[in-house]
């Protein structure tokens, strides 16, 4: 599903009159989650799931297909989503 199709789905599901209203709601949601994660806060939506920022350790290794060449990646913070029971159950049952 691409963004335009998702906007149409949100418009239909949320009862928005226009696609612009639906897109504004999506943008507000994504902006709010992003802002919370940047502040290292967790966003929990009961039944749906939770978003959190977690540290990722530095790592290094060899480049596949290029013997003797290595890479290194510094430690960073990444976003993570954990699905809630309601979402898992709905997806598993196909509803």
C-alpha positions, -999 to +999 in steps of 0.1 A: +000+000+000+015+034-010+009+067+008-020+078-014-038+045-008-032+048+029-046+083+030-078+071+013-080+042+038-076+067+067-102+090+052-127+061+049-119+046+083-118+079+102-148+095+085-128+125+072-146+146+046-115+152+024-082+135+017-064+167+030-080+162+064-069+126+065-034+134+054-032+162+081-042+136+107-016+112+095+011+139+095+001+150+130+004+114+143+038+108+127+051+141+138+040+135+174+055+100+175+087+114+160+089+142+186+083+118+215+110+094+202+135+122+198+129+131+234+136+094+243+099+089+254+079+058+247+045+060+230+022+032+240-012+027+223-030-001+242-040-029+219-020-015+190+016-014+201+044+008+214+071+029+198+103+035+216+139+047+209+165+021+218+203+023+217+221+002+191+256-008+199+286+000+176+295-028+153+321-037+127+326-066+103+339-077+070+323-065+037+308-095+019+324-103-014+354-081-007+381-101+012+401-080+036+378-050+035+360-041+068+334-016+079+325+000+112+292+016+123+291+039+154+266+034+182+233+052+176+197+053+187+171+037+165+132+036+166+115+003+174+079-007+172+064-036+192+030-048+182+004-051+208-018-082+215-049-067+197-029-060+165-012-094+166-045-111+171-062-092+143-034-099+118-033-136+128-070-140+122-071-119+091-096-094+104 
